[in-house]
């Protein structure tokens, strides 16, 4: 399993334990579900989305998105 898939599964598990969903997380921070999913999948980067996911799951941003793991640049727009 690659790092992006593993991150997605870990985040989904921890969001479920917090009794929330990706959709609810996205709505609470003003982004679409697809924007959050793209960040979780490693297709895009967004400091705001990464921070919100880390906060909700109890992880540090650096643990979920190591700098070397993604060559993708640029924050997503709302």
TIKE-274064 format. One record per residue: y negated, z negated, x negated of N, C-alpha, C in turn. Coordinates in steps of 0.05 Angstrom, whole numbers. Layout:
N
(rec (Y, Z, X), (Y, Z, X), (Y, Z, X))
...
***
This chain:
78
(rec (23, 0, -17), (0, 0, 0), (-25, 0, -18))
(rec (-44, 18, -13), (-67, 19, -30), (-87, -3, -22))
(rec (-107, -8, -39), (-126, -30, -36), (-141, -28, -9))
(rec (-149, -4, -1), (-164, -1, 24), (-148, -8, 48))
(rec (-123, 0, 49), (-105, -7, 71), (-100, -37, 72))
(rec (-96, -48, 48), (-91, -77, 46), (-115, -92, 56))
(rec (-139, -84, 48), (-163, -97, 57), (-166, -96, 87))
(rec (-160, -72, 99), (-162, -69, 128), (-143, -89, 142))
(rec (-119, -91, 132), (-99, -109, 145), (-107, -138, 142))
(rec (-117, -146, 119), (-125, -173, 114), (-148, -180, 132))
(rec (-168, -162, 134), (-191, -168, 151), (-183, -169, 180))
(rec (-167, -151, 189), (-158, -152, 217), (-143, -178, 223))
(rec (-126, -187, 205), (-112, -212, 209), (-131, -235, 211))
(rec (-150, -237, 193), (-169, -259, 193), (-189, -258, 216))
(rec (-197, -234, 224), (-213, -232, 248), (-198, -242, 273))
(rec (-172, -234, 274), (-155, -243, 296), (-152, -273, 297))
(rec (-150, -285, 273), (-148, -315, 272), (-174, -327, 281))
(rec (-196, -314, 277), (-222, -323, 286), (-228, -315, 315))
(rec (-208, -303, 328), (-209, -294, 356), (-233, -275, 361))
(rec (-235, -256, 342), (-255, -235, 346), (-243, -208, 338))
(rec (-256, -187, 344), (-247, -160, 338), (-267, -145, 321))
(rec (-258, -122, 311), (-277, -105, 296), (-300, -96, 314))
(rec (-293, -90, 338), (-314, -81, 357), (-334, -104, 362))
(rec (-325, -128, 366), (-343, -151, 370), (-360, -156, 346))
(rec (-348, -154, 322), (-363, -158, 297), (-385, -136, 295))
(rec (-377, -112, 300), (-396, -89, 298), (-420, -94, 318))
(rec (-414, -101, 342), (-435, -106, 362), (-453, -128, 353))
(rec (-442, -149, 341), (-458, -172, 334), (-478, -167, 311))
(rec (-471, -146, 295), (-489, -140, 272), (-505, -113, 277))
(rec (-501, -102, 300), (-517, -78, 307), (-507, -52, 295))
(rec (-481, -50, 289), (-469, -26, 279), (-448, -16, 298))
(rec (-440, 8, 296), (-418, 19, 313), (-392, 10, 301))
(rec (-371, 10, 318), (-344, 3, 309), (-336, 23, 287))
(rec (-343, 48, 290), (-334, 68, 270), (-348, 63, 243))
(rec (-373, 53, 243), (-386, 47, 218), (-372, 24, 204))
(rec (-365, 3, 219), (-350, -20, 207), (-323, -10, 197))
(rec (-309, 6, 213), (-283, 16, 205), (-284, 33, 180))
(rec (-305, 49, 178), (-309, 66, 154), (-313, 49, 129))
(rec (-327, 27, 131), (-331, 9, 109), (-305, -5, 102))
(rec (-290, -15, 122), (-264, -28, 117), (-245, -9, 103))
(rec (-246, 17, 111), (-227, 37, 100), (-236, 46, 72))
(rec (-260, 38, 63), (-269, 46, 37), (-282, 74, 37))
(rec (-287, 85, 60), (-299, 112, 61), (-329, 111, 57))
(rec (-341, 88, 64), (-370, 85, 61), (-375, 57, 51))
(rec (-399, 52, 41), (-408, 25, 32), (-432, 17, 48))
(rec (-433, -9, 55), (-456, -20, 68), (-457, -50, 61))
(rec (-477, -58, 47), (-479, -86, 38), (-480, -105, 63))
(rec (-494, -96, 83), (-496, -113, 107), (-470, -116, 122))
(rec (-455, -95, 125), (-429, -96, 138), (-409, -112, 121))
(rec (-409, -107, 95), (-391, -121, 77), (-397, -151, 78))
(rec (-422, -159, 78), (-429, -187, 79), (-421, -200, 106))
(rec (-424, -186, 128), (-416, -196, 154), (-386, -200, 156))
(rec (-371, -180, 145), (-342, -182, 146), (-333, -206, 128))
(rec (-345, -208, 105), (-337, -230, 87), (-343, -257, 100))
(rec (-366, -259, 112), (-373, -285, 125), (-354, -292, 148))
(rec (-347, -272, 164), (-329, -277, 187), (-300, -283, 178))
(rec (-292, -273, 155), (-265, -277, 146), (-261, -299, 126))
(rec (-284, -309, 115), (-282, -331, 96), (-277, -322, 67))
(rec (-279, -296, 63), (-276, -285, 36), (-304, -280, 23))
(rec (-304, -276, -3), (-328, -267, -17), (-328, -237, -16))
(rec (-352, -225, -15), (-355, -196, -15), (-340, -184, -39))
(rec (-344, -197, -62), (-332, -187, -87), (-301, -186, -86))
(rec (-290, -204, -70), (-261, -205, -68), (-250, -182, -50))
(rec (-266, -176, -29), (-257, -154, -11), (-265, -127, -22))
(rec (-288, -125, -35), (-297, -99, -46), (-304, -101, -75))
(rec (-284, -102, -93), (-290, -102, -121), (-306, -78, -129))
(rec (-326, -81, -146), (-344, -60, -153), (-329, -35, -163))
(rec (-309, -38, -179), (-295, -15, -190), (-277, -1, -169))
(rec (-273, -13, -146), (-254, -2, -126), (-265, 22, -112))
(rec (-292, 26, -112), (-303, 48, -97), (-324, 63, -113))
(rec (-321, 88, -114), (-341, 105, -126), (-362, 114, -106))
(rec (-359, 106, -81), (-377, 115, -60), (-403, 99, -62))
(rec (-425, 112, -58), (-451, 100, -60), (-466, 102, -34))
(rec (-486, 86, -31), (-505, 89, -9), (-498, 72, 15))
(rec (-518, 59, 26), (-514, 43, 50), (-515, 61, 74))
(rec (-500, 52, 94), (-499, 67, 120), (-524, 60, 136))
(rec (-531, 78, 153), (-553, 74, 171), (-542, 64, 197))
(rec (-558, 49, 212), (-549, 39, 238), (-547, 61, 258))
***
